Structures are given as structure tokens and as C-alpha cells.
């Protein structure tokens, strides 16, 4: 390991002790960031860890909505981001104002939102969901004629197929037996870079490999998978499966964790193009700066926080 990296890691360890801090890193972060993290995981998993820890400072290495979620669940802690400009394009595709307008068009609908959304949007939800539990949340609302599901149209497509609810872009049918999922036109720019031809190519090179993909992928890619999983589910699947090779259809950063946790297995990215540039903004240098200066803080205003937390709590009661 280069000398300057070792110095940075030593400085981070020293500052963590001084600040009574822990470092949380999303599965898509750079290897150097994952190496200094106390915990790695998906966004909600990390926020729940933040809520349980006794540390006073949470250094969240991810994108902005994730740090917001940590602030929602841990209002008494100082939540900081090494790079506050690391945003989520999908989360930015839906504003609270747009969601309020959609709710006005469907006043009787239950409102479900992917955790990949802003705190302001979460405050407008009845239920939050993750890629792991979206199906369980929608099934819980089986008696609802209309459910608004935002912002990811591809997670919505996967969930609709699993729950038997057709998607609607306009007004739902007047039939009392009709149950629709009203969706938004949001998506993850990184996951849609994974194409069916990528999976075909990798299967040709690795005919015995299992194909695991994220539900944010295109429906045509999801249809080709052996398993459709969240990042935390992928980590579990990789650990427990007897398969020795896996083609992984998600942001390439997860490959590092999978290889590190499973040294006897091989992992191949479905596409090298599936990179989230915002997830790569955080570096060890920025972690040092954030701990030295205790910046940049992410703090959700209490009025928004309380409403957003209700949606998260309702989700956790279900799944």
C-alpha cells in the first residue's frame, strides 16, 4: 500500500477517536473508502446502524439522501458528509411539490416512496420502502384501489409484476376490482447502462455463472436474471450460494465488497459502464477534512424529520 494512503488511514483512525465518530460507507463507494469504514451496507441498513451506535459523529460516505435518512433516524447525532455535493440523480427527479400535485390528482391513494428520495419527499409519504421490501409494502396495502409509487419506474415495474398490480400513468379504471400502481418517470442513470446484450456477453464468457441484478435495472435485464436482489441481498446471496461465479448487474463498486467477503468466488460486472460518479466523489482525503473540520453537516429540519420518520417507521413495522 502506498505510503501516503497509510498516512491517511492512520490520520483517519486518530481523528475518529478524537471525534467519537464512526464511518459508514455505501456498497458503491471507492475501495479506499470501504477500507476505512466501520460499516458497509445499503442506505437504510447504514442509517439504522447510525441510530443504534453510541458514537456522537456519523461520517456518511454515500449520497445526500442517505445522510438525510441518517439525520432523520438520529437527530441527536452530528451527521456529516465528506462531499456534500454527492447527490442522487434519481432522488432529484421528484420534488415534494410534484408529489403533492400527484397526490391531489389521486386523493384516495396510499403513497409509497423508495428510500432513494429526499427528506422533503419522504415527509409526503405514507410509507417508505427499499428495494428489499417494496413487494412486502405493496402487498400490505392490497386493499387499496390506488397506490402511488415513486420515484423509480423500474423498481415499480418489478414490484407491479410481483404483486399483480398494473401500472398507471393516467387515471385508474372506475372498476371497483381494479388495483393500480401509479408511477413516476424516475430512474437510476447508472443501472440503465446495463443492457441485455451485456448480460448475454458475460453469460457467453462465463456459462456457469449465476446472474444477479438489481431491480433498478431495465425490465429486459431483470427478466434475464437468476435472482433480482438489493445490494445487501446480493452480499447475502454471494455468501450463501454454492455457485463459484456470479455476473453482477449493479453499480460496479459492489464488486470490491463481494470479492473481499468471498475470496474463493469470482464476480464479474454485467457492465463496466454502470458507474455512479457521485458515489465516487468521496475519498480518504475528504474523510480527513470532514473529521478535522466536522463538515459538512446534514441536518433535516424537525418539522420535516418527524413526518418523514413516520413513513420509515410504518415501513419497518411491515418489513
C-alpha positions in Angstrom: 0.0 0.0 0.0 1.4 3.4 -0.9 2.9 5.4 2.0 0.5 8.4 1.6 -2.5 6.1 1.8 -1.1 4.6 5.0 -0.6 8.1 6.5 -4.2 9.0 5.6 -5.6 5.8 7.2 -3.6 6.5 10.3 -4.9 10.1 10.5 -8.5 8.9 10.0 -8.1 6.4 12.8 -6.7 9.1 15.1 -9.5 11.6 14.2 -12.2 9.0 14.7 -11.1 8.5 18.2 -10.8 12.2 18.9 -14.2 13.0 17.5 -16.0 9.9 18.8 -17.0 9.1 15.2 -17.9 6.2 13.1 -17.6 5.9 9.3 -20.4 4.4 7.2 -19.7 3.6 3.6 -22.3 2.6 1.0 -21.5 -0.6 -1.0 -20.8 1.6 -4.1 -18.0 3.6 -2.6 -14.4 3.5 -3.7 -12.3 0.7 -2.3 -10.2 3.1 -0.4 -13.3 4.4 1.4 -14.7 1.0 2.1 -11.3 0.1 3.6 -11.5 2.8 6.3 -15.2 2.3 7.0 -16.5 0.8 10.3 -19.6 -0.5 8.5 -20.5 -1.1 4.8 -24.0 -1.7 3.5 -27.0 -0.2 1.7 -28.5 3.1 2.6 -31.2 2.2 5.1 -29.0 -0.5 6.7 -26.4 2.1 7.4 -28.8 4.6 8.7 -30.2 2.0 11.2 -26.6 1.3 12.3 -26.2 5.0 12.8 -29.3 5.1 15.0 -28.0 2.3 17.2 -24.4 3.4 17.7 -23.3 5.4 20.7 -20.9 7.5 18.5 -21.6 11.2 18.6 -20.5 11.8 15.0 -21.6 9.9 11.9 -19.4 10.3 8.8 -21.7 9.1 5.9 -19.9 8.2 2.8 -22.7 7.9 0.2 -25.0 10.3 -1.5 -27.1 13.1 0.1 -30.4 11.4 0.6 -28.6 8.7 2.6 -27.1 11.2 5.0 -30.6 12.8 5.3 -32.1 9.4 6.3 -29.4 9.0 9.0 -30.3 12.5 10.3 -34.0 11.5 10.3 -33.3 8.5 12.4 -30.5 10.1 14.6 -31.5 13.7 15.2 -29.3 13.9 18.3 -26.1 13.0 16.4 -23.9 15.1 14.1 -24.2 13.7 10.6 -21.5 14.9 8.2 -20.7 14.1 4.6 -17.1 14.2 3.2 -18.6 15.6 0.0 -22.0 17.3 0.3 -22.2 17.7 -3.5 -22.6 13.9 -3.9 -26.3 13.8 -4.9 -28.6 11.1 -6.3 -30.0 11.8 -9.8 -33.0 9.6 -9.2 -33.9 11.4 -5.9 -33.6 14.7 -7.8 -36.1 13.6 -10.4 -39.0 14.1 -8.0 -39.7 17.2 -5.8 -42.1 17.4 -2.9 -44.2 19.9 -4.9 -44.5 17.4 -7.8 -45.5 14.7 -5.4 -48.1 16.9 -3.7 -49.6 17.6 -7.1 -49.8 13.8 -7.9 -51.4 13.3 -4.5 -54.1 15.9 -5.4 -54.8 14.0 -8.6 -55.3 10.8 -6.6 -56.6 11.9 -3.2 -57.6 8.4 -2.1 -54.3 6.7 -3.0 -51.8 5.4 -0.5 -48.4 7.0 -1.1 -45.3 4.8 -1.1 -41.8 6.1 -1.8 -38.5 4.5 -2.4 -35.9 5.3 0.2 -33.9 6.9 -2.7 -35.7 10.2 -2.3 -35.2 13.5 -0.5 -36.3 14.1 3.1 -38.9 16.6 1.8 -40.4 13.8 -0.4 -40.3 11.3 2.4 -42.3 13.8 4.5 -45.1 13.5 1.9 -45.2 9.6 2.0 -47.5 7.3 3.9 -44.9 4.5 3.6 -41.2 4.3 2.7 -39.8 1.2 1.1 -36.5 -0.2 0.0 -35.6 -2.4 -3.0 -35.6 -5.3 -0.5 -39.1 -4.8 0.9 -41.0 -2.9 -1.8 -43.1 -6.0 -2.6 -43.9 -6.6 1.0 -45.0 -3.0 1.5 -47.3 -3.0 -1.6 -48.8 -6.4 -0.6 -49.5 -4.9 2.8 -51.7 -2.4 1.0 -53.6 -4.9 -1.1 -57.0 -3.5 -0.2 -56.0 0.0 -1.6 -57.5 0.6 -5.1 -54.7 3.1 -5.9 -51.1 3.2 -4.7 -48.8 6.0 -5.8 -45.2 4.6 -6.1 -42.3 7.0 -6.6 -39.8 7.8 -7.9 -38.2 4.7 -9.7 -40.3 3.4 -12.6 -38.2 0.3 -12.9 -38.5 -0.7 -9.2 -42.2 0.0 -9.7 -42.3 -2.3 -12.8 -40.6 -5.1 -10.8 -42.9 -4.6 -7.9 -46.0 -4.4 -10.1 -45.2 -7.8 -11.7 -44.5 -9.4 -8.3 -47.8 -8.1 -6.8 -50.0 -8.4 -9.8 -50.8 -4.6 -9.9 -50.8 -3.0 -13.3 -49.0 0.3 -13.6 -50.9 3.5 -14.5 -49.6 6.8 -15.8 -53.1 8.3 -16.0 -56.3 7.9 -14.0 -57.2 4.4 -12.8 -60.2 2.5 -14.0 -63.5 3.0 -12.3 -63.9 -0.7 -11.8 -64.2 -1.5 -8.1 -62.0 -4.5 -8.5 -59.2 -2.7 -10.3 -56.0 -2.2 -8.3 -53.4 0.1 -9.9 -49.8 1.3 -9.1 -49.5 4.9 -10.1 -45.8 5.5 -11.0 -43.4 8.3 -11.7 -40.9 8.6 -14.5 -37.7 8.4 -12.4 -34.8 6.0 -12.8 -31.2 5.4 -11.9 -28.8 6.6 -14.7 -26.2 4.1 -13.7 -28.4 1.0 -13.6 -30.0 1.6 -17.0 -26.5 1.4 -18.6 -26.7 -2.3 -18.1 -28.2 -3.7 -21.3 -29.5 -7.2 -22.2 -26.6 -7.6 -24.6 -24.2 -7.1 -21.7 -25.7 -10.0 -19.8 -25.7 -12.2 -22.9 -22.0 -11.4 -23.5 -21.0 -12.2 -19.9 -23.0 -15.4 -19.9 -21.1 -16.4 -23.1 -17.8 -15.8 -21.3 -19.0 -17.4 -18.0 -21.6 -20.0 -18.8 -21.7 -21.4 -15.3 -22.1 -18.1 -13.5 -25.3 -17.1 -11.7 -26.8 -13.7 -12.9 -27.9 -11.4 -10.1 -29.2 -8.0 -10.9 -30.7 -5.0 -9.0 -34.4 -4.2 -9.5 -33.4 -0.7 -10.6 -32.2 -2.3 -13.9 -34.2 -2.3 -17.1 -37.1 -4.8 -17.1 -35.4 -6.6 -20.0 -32.3 -7.1 -17.9 -34.3 -8.1 -14.8 -36.1 -10.8 -16.9 -32.7 -12.4 -17.7 -31.6 -12.8 -14.0 -31.4 -15.8 -11.9 -32.1 -13.6 -8.9 -33.2 -10.0 -8.5 -31.7 -8.5 -5.3 -30.9 -5.4 -3.4 -27.2 -4.8 -2.7 -27.5 -6.2 0.8 -29.3 -9.2 -0.6 -26.5 -9.7 -3.2 -24.0 -9.7 -0.4 -26.0 -12.4 1.4 -26.6 -14.4 -1.8 -22.9 -14.4 -2.7 -22.0 -15.6 0.8 -24.6 -18.4 0.9 -24.8 -19.7 -2.7 -22.9 -22.8 -3.8 -22.1 -21.0 -7.1 -18.5 -20.1 -7.6 -19.1 -17.5 -10.2 -21.6 -14.6 -10.4 -22.4 -11.9 -13.0 -23.4 -8.8 -11.0 -25.9 -6.4 -12.5 -25.5 -3.3 -10.3 -23.1 -0.4 -9.8 -19.6 -1.8 -10.1 -18.5 -0.6 -6.7 -20.2 -3.6 -5.1 -17.8 -6.0 -6.8 -15.0 -4.9 -4.4 -17.0 -5.9 -1.4 -18.2 -9.2 -2.9 -14.6 -10.2 -3.7 -13.3 -9.1 -0.3 -16.0 -11.0 1.5 -15.9 -14.1 -0.7 -12.2 -14.7 -1.7 -13.0 -18.2 -3.1 -15.5 -16.9 -5.6 -15.4 -14.9 -8.8 -17.6 -11.9 -9.6 -18.0 -10.2 -13.0 -19.7 -6.8 -13.5 -22.5 -7.1 -16.1 -21.3 -3.8 -17.5 -18.2 -1.7 -16.7 -20.3 1.3 -17.6 -22.5 1.0 -14.6 -20.7 3.6 -12.5 -22.3 6.3 -10.3 -19.9 9.3 -10.4 -21.5 10.8 -7.3 -20.7 7.6 -5.3 -17.1 8.1 -6.3 -16.7 11.7 -5.1 -15.7 10.6 -1.6 -12.0 10.0 -1.0 -9.9 9.3 2.1 -8.6 12.9 1.9 -12.2 14.2 2.1 -12.9 12.0 5.0 -9.9 13.5 6.8 -11.1 17.0 6.1 -14.6 16.2 7.3 -13.3 14.9 10.6 -10.9 17.7 11.1 -13.5 20.4 10.5 -16.7 18.5 11.3 -18.1 19.4 8.0 -20.4 19.3 6.0 -23.3 18.7 8.4 -26.5 17.3 7.0 -29.4 18.2 9.3 -33.1 17.7 8.5 -35.4 20.3 10.0 -37.5 18.9 12.7 -40.9 19.6 11.1 -39.8 17.5 8.0 -37.9 15.0 10.0 -40.9 13.9 12.1 -43.2 13.4 9.1 -40.5 11.5 7.2 -39.8 9.3 10.1 -43.4 8.2 10.3 -43.2 6.8 6.7 -40.0 5.0 7.6 -41.4 3.6 10.9 -44.5 2.3 9.1 -42.3 0.5 6.6 -40.3 -1.1 9.5 -43.5 -2.3 11.1 -44.3 -4.2 7.9 -40.8 -5.5 6.9 
